[in-house]
Amino acid sequence: MNTELRETGLFKLHILMKRSSDLEGVFIAPKSYIDYIIKNAIVIYWGEIAGKHSEVYGSIKSEEITLITDDPAIIKIVFDYNLQSGLNPLDYLEEDYFENIEL
């Protein structure tokens, strides 16, 4: 079994927005990365995701993200069939954000 799959999780993101559509996503990510951005209140810049000049940003609270499962078999199915959808907050960080961070 792939070691990387054991360290990942399938997450659901749901951030309530006051004026526009909620920010939502189901995605695979390393559990340590998600823990880090929550514990350290890392600000995610979503850009103009809610419309022109919206400038959406903020940190993710623990109640806005849920670990659906960390079962490698399920994660493999989601990955193999490209069942991820919506937003993944890691896509909105600098490309090498975790490169020099010890987790």
N, C-alpha and C positions, 0 to 999 in steps of 0.2 A: 504494500500500500504506500502511496506517495506521502512522504513526511509533510510536504507543504499542505496537503489537504487536511491533515490532523491539526494544523495550526490556524486554519481558516474557519470562518463561520458564514452562514447565510443570514443576512441582516435585513430588517425592514425599517425604513426611514419614513417618518411621518411628522412633518413640522407644520403646525397650524399657522396660516398666514391671515392677517386681519382683513386685508383688502382684496386679495386675489386668491388664486388657486393654492392649495396646500402644496408643500414640497414633499414628494413621495418617491420611494424607490425600494426595490428588492435587489440586493447585490451580494456578491461574495467578496470578502475582504479578510485580511489577517486580523485575528481577534486583538492582538497586541496594538495594532494601529488604531483600531476603533477605541479601545480602552484609553490609549494615550490622548487622542483628540478630545475625548470627553473629560478625563481627569484634569487635563491641562487647559481646558476651555479654549482650545485653539479656534481662532476665528476663521470661518470658511467664507470666502467671497464667492457668492453664487452669480454675481454680475447682474445683468438685466433680465434675469430669468422670469420675472413677473411683468415684463413689458418695458418699453423704451423708458430710459432714465429711472428705472426702479432701484438700481443699486442695492441688491439684497445681500446681506452679510450677517454673520453672527455665529456664536458657538452653539454646538449641539448639546442639548441637555440629555441626561440619561433616559428620561421618559420619552424622548423623541426617537429613540433608536432601540430596536429589539433584536436580540439574537433569536432567530427562528430555530436554527439547529447548527450543531457543529459535527453532525454525522457525516463522515467522509463519503459514504455511498450516496447520500442525498445531494451533497455538494457536487459530486462528480456528475450526477444526472443533470442538475441545474446548469453546470458549466458545459457539458457535452451537447445539450440541446439548446444552449443560448437562451435560457429562461430568465435571465436577469432583465430587469426593466426599470425605467425611471432613473432617478438620480443616485449617484454614488459620491458621497462627500470627498472621497480620496481623489476623485477626478478633478476636483476644484482646488487642490493644493498644488504648490510648485512640484514639478516633475520629480525632483530628487529630495523631497521634503524629509524623508526618514533616513536618508543616506548616512548622516552623521549623528543620528540620535541613537543612544543605547537604550533598548527596550527590555 
